[in-house]
Amino acid sequence: MSEFPEGLLLEASGLLSSSPSWTIFIHQKADGDAVGSAAALFEAGRLQGRRVRWVGPDKALPAPFLFLPHTEEYLFFEEFAFDDPEELYVFLDSSNEDRGVRGLRSRSRETVVLNLDHHEDNTRYGTLNCVDPSCSSTAELLYRLMRAGDWALTPKIAECLYTGLVTDTGSFMFSNTTPRTHRLAAELLSLGVDPSRVGSRIYQSRSLASMALWARALSRIEVWGGDGEFAVTWLKQDDFSLAEAVPADTEGLVHQLMTVRGVRFAMLLSQFVPGQVKISFRSEEEMVEAATVARGLGGGGHPRAAGATVEGALEDVLAQVRSELEKRHAEWIASR
């Protein structure tokens, strides 16, 4: 991994500060890092007197993150016209154009796009790409950007960034947690963040609908492999309607499969619309990487947390992903 040029932080900060109007975009199936980072940047922009909008391809934000500021101003768009040369379009936590609203690929030549992200497979689609895979989260990158630009860091901004940090590190249990991550957490706490408040809002605010959806998925868990190291479950389109749940209610579900004793690679298949299945992958250290399996299916992501979208019937996709996992795992074993 090449060293991140710190000058990019100042360049990105300067671009934001010199632009009077921002439109912030987050990816589909938004997580705590995307929502926390967007809420932090929205708040910072308002404090600087900027005109700010917040846009995403999900009809609603996940309920556990609605305590964050400006979530009520979130706007749902399936497609967007990137045609205002005076506007700065800011993409947060989005590794490629396909993870967000449609329309970016057909943007005009004058369109200015700031790409802020920490995914190592980011396709560098922005006019300015401030991408650092060494960061645990986009929230960590955004914190560094704000510090580089000498921006005011209020308790409200700190709480937003802490939300992104704690969720993308799995409450500091994932392998992307570094000494720098803990130093950042300490700094955010010193700015007034109450970790018990954030934790209770994130992890103790699930709806009955989401719990009903999880019950359906957990009842179907299949474990296999020589030592029971693989686990998979799935959700059909009908499961969402019967549970009165929404796609955002799957947030965190794949991690539950990793809590099964002996499981080191987990997959969640979700059918939101007919003929298309979204897959979330998670893997432990000393196991074939989640991103390797995801890339074999046309997806990508972090080494240990990745995703893919596959066309086809759920039963066919289930067989396909199991086969892909076994194939990539055998290759990983042979290469050791």
N, C-alpha and C positions, 0 to 999 in steps of 0.2 A: 504494500500500500504506500503510495507516494505521500510525502509530507504535505500537509495542508498549508497553502500560502496565507499567512495571517493577514496580509494586505487586503485579501478578498473581503474580510469582515468590515474594514473601513470603507471599501468601495461600495459594498451592499448597504451599509449604514448611510453613506453619503447619497446614494441613489434614492433611498427612502426619504431622507430628510429634504431632498431637493424636489420631490414630487408632491404636489398639493393634493392629489387624489389617488387613493389606493383601492383596488378591489382584491380582496384576499380570497384564495381558493383552497379548499381542502379536498382530500380524496374520498372516494366512495367507501361506504362502511367505516365511517370515521371512528377513530379511537381516541384515547385520552391525550396522546401526544398531538394529534392533529387539532383537536378541539382546544386543548390548553394553549398550544402555540398561537392559534388564531385569535383566541380571546386575549392573550397577552399583547399581540401585535395590534389588535383593534384598540385596546385600551391605550397603548403607547401612542398610536396615531391620533386618537382623539385628544390626548394631552398635548400633542404638538400642533393641534389645530388643523389636522388633516381631515378631508372628507373620506370616510371609510365605509366600504361595503364588505359583506362576508357572504360568500357563495359556495354551494356544494351540490353534488348530485344526489344526495339522500334527501328524502322528503322531510325527515326530522333528525335532529341530533340525538344521540343516545341519552336516555333519561339520567344516568348517573352524573352527567357533566353539565346539567342545566343550572347548577348552582353558580357556574362561572359567569362573569360579566359579559354582556352583549350577546349571549346565546339567543335572546329573544329577537335579535336583529338579523339572525341567520336567514338567508334566502335560498330557496330551492330552485335550481335550474337544471334541466336535462341538457340544454344546449345554450351556448352563450356567444354573442358577437364580439370578438376581440378587435374592434375597429376604431377605437378612440386613441389617437396618437398622444393625447394629453394625459391619459390614464396610465398608472403603473399597475400592472397585473402581477400579483405576488402569489406564488404557489408554495404551499407549505407541506412538507412531509409527503410529497408526491413524486415517486420515482420516474414516472413517465406520463405522457399526455393521455394515455388511455385510462388512467385511474381517476380522472376527474370529469368535469362537464365536457360535453362534446363541443368542438368548434375551434380548439386551439391550433390544430394542424392547418387550418385554412386562414390563419391570422394574416393581416397585412404586413408589409415589410416594415412599416413604421411602428408596429406594436412593440412595446417594451415589456419584457417578461423577466421578473426576478424569481429565480428558482432556489429556494432555501430548503435543504434536505440533508439527511444523514444516511440514506440507503446507498450501499456500495455499487448497486447496479443502476443507479440513476443515469438516464440517457442524455443528460446535459442539454435539455431542450430550451433553456432560457436564453434571453439576451445576455444576462449575467447569471452565471451558475455558481452559487456559494454552497458547495456540497462537501461535507466533511464526514466520511464514514467512521472516523475515530470517535465521533460523538455518540453518546448513548441514545440520544433522542434529538429531534428537531428543536425541542425546548432548550436543550443544552446549547445547541448552536445559536439559537436566538438570544439566549442570555449573553453569550460571548460577543455577539454582534452589538447588543445594547451597551455592553461595557466598553467595547472598542469605540463606539460613537459617543460615549459619555452621556447616554440617555438617562433620564430619571427612572429609577426602579422603585415603584411604590409597593406597598403590601399587596395591593390587588393584582398587580402584574406578577409579583413573586408567587402568589398562590396559583395563578394560571400556569406559570412555568413549572412549579413543583408538581402540579397535576400531570403534566406531560412527562416529567422526569420519573415520577413514581410508577406510572402505568407502563411506560415503555421499558422499564428495567424489571418489571414484575415485582415491584416493591423491593428492589435492589437484590433480587435473587438470580437474575439472568446473567449470562456471561458478558454482556455488554456493560456491566457495572465496573467502573474503574475508580482508582483513588480520586481522579478529577471529578467523577460523578458525585462522590460523597462530599468532596469539598464544596461543590455547587449546592448540594442539599443543605449543608451547614450554612452557607451564605444566605440561602433563601429563608431558612428558619430565622436567621438573625434579622431579616427584613420584616419579620412579623408573621410568617406562615405558621398556622396551627396544624400540625400533622394529624392530630386526632380528628379535627373537623374535616380535613380533606379526606382522610381515610374512611370516615363514616359516610360521607356523601358519596364517595365512589363505590365502596364495597358493601354498604348496608342500605341501599336504596332501590333494590330491584323490584320491578312490578310483579304482580301475581301472574301476569301474562308471560313475562320472561321466564319465571320459574316453571310454569307449565310447559313452556317450550323446551327448557333444559331437561325436564323430566322425560320428555319424549326422546330426546337425543341420548340421554344417559342410560335409558332402558335398552338401547340398541347397541351398546358398545361391544365391539368384537376385538379380541386380543389374539394375536398369533405370532409366529416366529419361533425359532429354536428355544429361546428363553422367555417367550411372551413379551418381546420388546416392542412390538408394533401394536397400535390401537387405532381403530377407526370407528366413526359413527356418522350418521347422516340425518338430514332433515328434508322432508318433502315439502312441496309448495302447500299442500293441504295442512301440514303441521302448523304453519304460521296462521292460517285462517282459523283453524280449530282452537288454537291457543289464544287467538286474538293478539298475536305478537307481530313485531316488525323485524326486518333484517338486523337492525341495530341491537336487538335483544340477544344476538349470538355473541356479542362482544365478551371475551373472556372464557367462552365455553370450551374452546380447544385446549386451554390450559388445564381444565379439569381432567382431561384424559391423561395428562402427564402425571397426575397424582396417583394413578393406579400403580400399585407396587410392580416393579419390573419394567414398566413401559418407558421407553426412551425415544420413541418416535410416534407422534400422534397426528391424525388427520381428521378434519371435520368437513363434510360435504354438505353444502346448502343449496337447495334448488329454490330460487326466488321466483323464477319465471320458467315456463315450459321450454325444454330443450337446451337449457343452460345450467351449469353447475359451478358454483364457486367453492374453492377448496382452500382451507387454511392448514398449514403444515407447521409443526413444532418439533424440534429435536434437541437432545442433550449433547453435551461434549462426548467425545469418543463414540460417535455414531455418525452415519452418513448425514450430511448437512441437509436441512430442510430446503434450502435454496437450490441444491443440486437436483432434488426430485421435482421441485416446482419448475425449474428451467426446462426439464425434460418434457413438461406438459405445456410449455409456452408461457410460463409465469416467471416469477422471480421474487426478490426480497432480501432480507437479512440472512446470513448463514444459518441461523437457528430459528428464524421465524419468517415464513414466506407464504406466498399464495399463488393461485392460478385460477383461470376461468376456462372451462372445457365445455364445448358444445356436445350435446347428446342426451340420451335418456339417462336418468340417475343410475339405473342398474348397470348400464354399459360403462358409464364413467367410473363407477365404483370398482368394477373389474379392471378398468384401465389403470387407475391410480394405484391399486394394489400391485399390479404387475410392474408398473414403473418403479415403485418403491423397492420391490424385491430385486429388480434388475440393478438399480443404482446401488443398493446395499451390497449386492454380490460384487459389483465392481469396486466398491470401497474396501471390502474385505480383501479382495485380491491385490489391491494396491498397497496394502499395509506392510 
